[in-house]
Amino acid sequence: MSFRTNGGRLDQLATLQYFQWEEKFTKQKPYALLMKAPDDFPCVNYTYGPGPPEKVEDMRGREDEYTLDSHGFAVRSQVLPVIDFGGKHVEEDYLPMVHQLIHDECGSDAEVFIFDWRLRSSNEEKTKHDATEYVNIADPQLHLRPAIGAHVDQTPAAARRRVFHHMPDRAEHLLKSKRFRIINVWRSIALPVEDHPLACCDGSVVRPEDMVPVDSVRSSFIGESWQTMYRDHYRWYYMSKQTKDEPLLIKIFDSNVAAKAKCCPHTSFKISSAPESAAPRESIEVRALVFTDS
């Protein structure tokens, strides 16, 4: 359900998906296999389920109220030129824009190391595949469906392991001497988003006990994400009809203990009032290690 506020914003009443706790997790850690597994071995041992209807507030018109430190997310302005989001064009033409965006946000002296990027689409023609075919989701050219469960990409332990994995020679020095953040940059790469937008939870109200660590098992790396359980103290936000010139920065981890928001759970959600003619959501998400002096 959509409803306009007195300020003209388009808030939503949405049903978000959350991690479902099961008694088996007292003995078996939740996991997701992001690699090929034996046919009779379950790739995921946990599920999502709907929470109660929740208000998702529209940020449009008050974008300046939300920052990475205060809420764990921020909407910024950056014109996206015509780019072919296929193959090397992402690395040659788009990733430098992400570097600039993070430098503008965190300071020109920030060291930025991009370690991953993903294309997503709600267009089923782009995301469907043969059920018998192995799908390598590590392939950045593969279009993934919008993520449907509230989560944070990295736990604190996994965030630090990322540094040792990608920057082994300098990891110890960087982690001891610098403020370390993982920042995702999410943006539409086509028409304004009319359905399946990204919702961000105010990170200042999220507690470690609200989330469950889940192993993300790849062939070359075992990561760990936070999967979020429903709590009634969450505050959710999104950007109505977000355009390709309105990138969203999402904080995944922050080593600064004084930061009000240490991370930001996020998820896509279905807008019940979206017209059938709504264009498919087309987006890209870039993940970066960021090191600064403060």
N, C-alpha and C positions, 0 to 999 in steps of 0.2 A: 504494500500500500504506500502511495506517495502522498505527501501533503505539504503545501506551501506554508512557510512561516510568515510572520508579519514583515520580515525583511526580504521576502521574495525567494528565500532559499527553498530547495526541494528536498526535504528530509524524507527518509524512508522508514517504514516499519518492515523489517526483514527477518527471516529465519536463517540464522547462521549455523554452520556445521561445526561440531566440537568433538574432540577425542572422547571416546567412551571407555571409562575405566572398567576393567574386569578383574575378578579375583585372581586369575592366572598370572597377572602381572606382579604379584608378590613373589613369584618364583621364576618367571620368565620375562626377560626384558622385551618391551615392544620393539619391533624392527620393521624395516622395509628394505627388500632386496632390489637394488637398482642395477641389476646385472642378470645375466642368464642363469637360471637355476634348474635343477631337475624337475621334470614335469609333475611329479607328485609332491613337490615341496612348496608350501605356500609362500608366495612372494611378500605378503603382508600379514601380520598376525594381530592387527588392531583394526578398529572401525571408527567411522565418524557417525554422529547422530545429531538431529536437530535440537537446538536450544529453543526456549520460548521466543515469541516475537520480540524483537529488540529495536529500539530507535537507532538509526544510523544517521547522524547529523551531516548536513551538507556544509562543506567548508567554503563554498563559493562566496566571494565578497568579503571574506574575513581570513584569507589565507595567511596574512601576517601574524595571526594569533598563534600559529602552530610552528614550533621549531623542533629540531632534532633533540636539543637538550631538555626542553620542557615536556614534549609529548612523544618524541621518538620518530616523528615524521614531519615532513615539510613539503609544501607545493611551491615550486619555483617557475620562473618564466624563461624559456629558451626556445628560440625559433628553430624548428626542425626543417632543414631543407629537403629537397627530394633526394632520397637515398634508396638504393637497391639493398634491401635487407636480406641478401642472399650471399653466402660464402664470404669471401675476403672483403666484400664491401662493408660489412659490419665492422671489421677490425680496422680497416683503412679510413673509413669515412665517419662512422658513428662513435666508436670508442674514444677518439680524441675529444669529442664533444662531452662525453661523460667525465673524462679527466678534467676538462675546464669547469664543468658544473660543480664537481666536488672541490676543486681549488677555490672557486668563488664562495663556496659554502664554508670550507674549513681553513682557508688561508692559502696564499700562493706558495708557501713553503711546505705544504703537506706532501708527503710521499704517498702516491696512489698506485696500487698494484691490482689490476683487474684480473680476477682468476676464473671468472665464469660468466656466461651470458646465455639467456634462454628466450626463445620466441614462443608466444602462446596465442591461441586462437580459439574462439567459440564456434568457428566454422567446422562442422563435422566432416566436411569433405577434406579438410586439411589434416584432421587429427585421427581419422579412422584408419584402421589397418586390419589385415587378416588375423583372425584370432589364433591361427597356428603359426604366425610369423613372429620371430623374435624382434622386439623393438628396443633398440639401443637408445635409452633416453639420455645418455651422455652425449649424443650427437647434437651439437648446437643448431644444426640445420633442421632438426625435427621440430615440428610445431606441436607443443603440448597443450592439453586442455587447461582452461583456467583452474587454478588450485581451489578446491572447495572446502578445505578444512582450515580452521584458525591455527596458525603455527608461527614459530620463529625459526629461521633457517639453521641457526647454529646455537648450541648451548655455549656457555663460557669456556668450558674445557675444549669443545670442538673448535671454537674460534681460535684459541691459541695453537691447537694442533694444525690448523690451516696455515699459520705463519711458518711453522717448522716444515710443513709439507711443501710450500711454494717458495720459501726463502730460507732454506736450511742454514746457509752460511752466516746469515745476519739475524736470525730469529731471536736468539737469546738476548743480543744487544738491543734490538728494537723493542722487545717486550719489557726490558728493564728500564729503558731510557725514554721511551716515548708513550704518549697517549695513543692507544690502539682502538680503532673502531672498525667494524664491518658495516658498510653502507651499501644498500641496494638502490639502484636508480630504475624506476619503473615508468614507462610511458606508453601511451597509445602511439601507433605508427601509421594509423589510417584515419578513419572518420572519428568524430567525437563519440565517446563511449556512451551507448544508450542502454546496454544491458551487461551483466557480469562485470560491474566495476570492481575496483579493489577497495575494500574497507580496511581501515587501520584503527587499532585499539590504542587509546591513550596509554602509553607505556608507563606513565607515572603511577597508575593504579594497579599495575600487574605485579604479582608477587611470585617468587620462585615456586611456592607450593600450589600455584594455580596451573602449573604446567608439568608435563611428564617428559623426561628424556627418552628419545627414541633413536635407535641406531639406524643410520642410512648407509647401507652396505653397497659399496661399489667394488669393481674388480681391482682398482688401484688405490682405494682410499676408503676407510670407514669413518664416516662423519656421524654427527649426532645433532638432532634437531629438538626443539621444544615443541611438543604438541599441546594445545591449549584446551583445558577443560572449562565448561561453562561456569561462570560466576556472575552474580547479579550486580557486582560493583563495576563492571566494565563500562567504558564509554567509547562508542564507535563513531567513526567519521569517514566520509568519502567525498569525492569531488564530482558534482553533477556534470554530466556531459563533458567530461575531461577531454581536452584536445591534445593533439600531438605536440603543442607548444607549451604544455603544462606538465613537465616531469615531476614525479613524486619521489622524494628521497625517503628511504625507510632505514632506520637504525636497527641492526641485528645484534650488535654487541658494542659495549663501551667499557673500557678499562678504568675510566674516571669514576671513582666511587661517589663523587659529589654530584654527578649528573642526576637530574630528577628522574629522567626516563632512561633506563639502561638498555631497553630493547622495545620492539614494537610487534606484537602479534598482528597478523594480517591474513586476509582471505578474500576471495571473490564472493559475490553473492548475486542471486537472481532478483531482478526488479520485477515484481509481480505485475506492475502496470505497463511494462515495456511493450510497445506495439509489436505485432508479428513481423512487421516490415523493418524492425530495428536491424541495423547493419551488424554483422558479426564483430565481436571485439577482436582487435589485432594489436598485440602489445609485445614489447621487449623488456626484459629485466636483466640488468647488469649488476654483478656483485664485485665489490672491491674491498681490499684491505687498505686502511687509511691510517697513516702515522703522522702525528703532529707533536709539537712541543707542549701544547696545553689544550 
